Amino acid sequence: MDKFRLTHAAAQKYDDHSVPAMFGPLARATLDKTPLPAGAHIIDIACGTGALTREIASRLKGNGRIVGADLNETMTELAAQRHPSDAHEATYVASDVRELPFEDAVFDLAFCQQGLQFFPEKAAALTEIRRVLKQGGELKLTCWSAISPFNGALSEALSDHVGEAASTKAKAPFSFRDGNVIRALLEGSSFTIEAQQSIVLERRFDNLFEQIMALPIEKDLSEAGEVVTNAVVKDVASKLEKYRVGEAFVVPQEAHLFEART
Ligand SMILES: C[S@@+](CC[C@H](N)C(=O)[O-])C[C@H]1O[C@@H](n2cnc3c(N)ncnc32)[C@H](O)[C@@H]1O
């Protein structure tokens, strides 16, 4: 767990690049499919820099309560700074999902957007989320359901030019994608699954070099040098040729959306 510590610069990069590219669109797609009950008490687990929390805050009607919780204080600090002043207010707390600083049964709804795959103890995490939900409360959880063609191409190019550690890093967000395994995990943690849907985003790459260098593997590429970096970018472009639209690439990225009740 201590491996997943992010610097302020990494949090900022995440919010400036990954949120507009993926996590903001995913948050909007999730909430379009699952409208919020007015006045709900809501926790966004592994909220990161608040991509989903902000969307919840802009949509929630009535006097609800919104909390964003994330392991990394650097993420919750930035989330609090960037929380829009014209939306419902939210509180951000730095907390491991296994030790949420709340009484039992205080939330009507919990969201967890692209967090589960990073939790080292997934069953313990779900049990803790269940504890803070009211009886009959709901968990809405998303996890990527397939390795995106972009990350697959990047991972292969990194394997060819940089090494296996960098290659594995590029695929890490897709490491827990089997819907049947996620179902079993939820049911094993005493959730009743009410719905399982699919969300498909279209991720646009206008500048592959810049977008690759905004990812955590930037460090590996910078260490490998300019020649290797250019070779990786060129390989990724050629592997994505079928997704080319003019000068850009438009690549699908698919997620599971689970809705489960306590
Ligand atoms: C891919 S990000 C998703 C963030 C956010 N939900 C979003 O959609 O932008 C994964 C998040 O999980 C958080 N995380 C990883 N392990 C965690 C844990 N044990 N407890 C709480 N949060 C954790 C990380 O700090 C990171 O912010």
The ligand as an SDF file (V2000), in Angstrom:
LIG
                    3D

 27 29  0  0  0  0  0  0  0  0999 V2000
   -6.9220    5.8980  -11.0160 C   0  0  0  0  0  0  0  0  0  0  0  0
   -7.0700    6.8570   -9.5860 S   0  0  0  0  0  0  0  0  0  0  0  0
   -8.8260    7.1970   -9.6110 C   0  0  0  0  0  0  0  0  0  0  0  0
   -9.1160    8.4740   -8.8540 C   0  0  0  0  0  0  0  0  0  0  0  0
  -10.5150    9.0340   -9.0140 C   0  0  0  0  0  0  0  0  0  0  0  0
  -11.5330    8.1240   -8.5540 N   0  0  0  0  0  0  0  0  0  0  0  0
  -10.7660    9.4850  -10.4290 C   0  0  0  0  0  0  0  0  0  0  0  0
  -11.6820    8.9510  -11.0590 O   0  0  0  0  0  0  0  0  0  0  0  0
  -10.0380   10.3560  -10.9300 O   0  0  0  0  0  0  0  0  0  0  0  0
   -6.9130    5.6900   -8.2620 C   0  0  0  0  0  0  0  0  0  0  0  0
   -6.9470    6.3570   -6.8900 C   0  0  0  0  0  0  0  0  0  0  0  0
   -6.9690    5.3180   -5.9030 O   0  0  0  0  0  0  0  0  0  0  0  0
   -6.3320    5.8450   -4.7540 C   0  0  0  0  0  0  0  0  0  0  0  0
   -5.9970    4.7320   -3.8680 N   0  0  0  0  0  0  0  0  0  0  0  0
   -5.1110    3.7310   -4.0960 C   0  0  0  0  0  0  0  0  0  0  0  0
   -5.0620    2.9000   -3.0300 N   0  0  0  0  0  0  0  0  0  0  0  0
   -5.9430    3.3780   -2.1280 C   0  0  0  0  0  0  0  0  0  0  0  0
   -6.3510    2.9540   -0.8280 C   0  0  0  0  0  0  0  0  0  0  0  0
   -5.8120    1.8690   -0.2550 N   0  0  0  0  0  0  0  0  0  0  0  0
   -7.2750    3.6730   -0.1680 N   0  0  0  0  0  0  0  0  0  0  0  0
   -7.8200    4.7780   -0.7400 C   0  0  0  0  0  0  0  0  0  0  0  0
   -7.4770    5.2390   -1.9680 N   0  0  0  0  0  0  0  0  0  0  0  0
   -6.5480    4.5400   -2.6500 C   0  0  0  0  0  0  0  0  0  0  0  0
   -5.1310    6.5540   -5.3210 C   0  0  0  0  0  0  0  0  0  0  0  0
   -4.5700    7.4700   -4.4090 O   0  0  0  0  0  0  0  0  0  0  0  0
   -5.7320    7.2230   -6.5670 C   0  0  0  0  0  0  0  0  0  0  0  0
   -6.1420    8.5420   -6.2980 O   0  0  0  0  0  0  0  0  0  0  0  0
  1  2  1  0
  2  3  1  0
  2 10  1  0
  3  4  1  0
  4  5  1  0
  5  6  1  0
  5  7  1  0
  7  8  2  0
  7  9  1  0
 10 11  1  0
 11 12  1  0
 11 26  1  0
 12 13  1  0
 13 14  1  0
 13 24  1  0
 14 15  1  0
 14 23  1  0
 15 16  2  0
 16 17  1  0
 17 18  1  0
 17 23  2  0
 18 19  1  0
 18 20  2  0
 20 21  1  0
 21 22  2  0
 22 23  1  0
 24 25  1  0
 24 26  1  0
 26 27  1  0
M  CHG  2   2   1   9  -1
M  END
$$$$
